[in-house]
Amino acid sequence: MMWSPVTPKNDATEKTPTARSKHSVTLHGDHLYLIAGRNGNIPLKDFWRYSLTDGVWEQLEPTGDRPPNLQEHTAVAFRDSIYVFGGEVGFSACNEAPLWIYNTKVVPAKCSQTF
């Protein structure tokens, strides 16, 4: 067993995610979902899907309520949804602990509840 780099098959005109830390990546079916994080001192709000079958990145633009700039959050996939919990919003931690649900079959993301 050994590590090997993955080179996306996107063509040169297509966007791919920037380098980042404090993000989450969740496996759902044959896709990896990359959610937010930060690039240096810049908090990110972007949302990406990588096809393990095709080797292509796609930036997702769900409609409806969206999570804010998140970093240090957690995410898990269950059935047809990805659950994103907590994390820092931008540069400051808040007293909220939001749970966001992204349905992989229905495009809009929604905030389930805030504790």
Buried (B, 14 or more C-beta within 10 A) or exposed (E): EEEEEEEBEBEEEEEEBEEBEBBBEBEBEEBBBBBBBBBEEEBBEBBBBBBEEEEBBBEBEBEEEBBBBBBBBEBEBEEEBBBBBBBBBEEEEEEEEBBBBBBBEEEEBBBEEEE
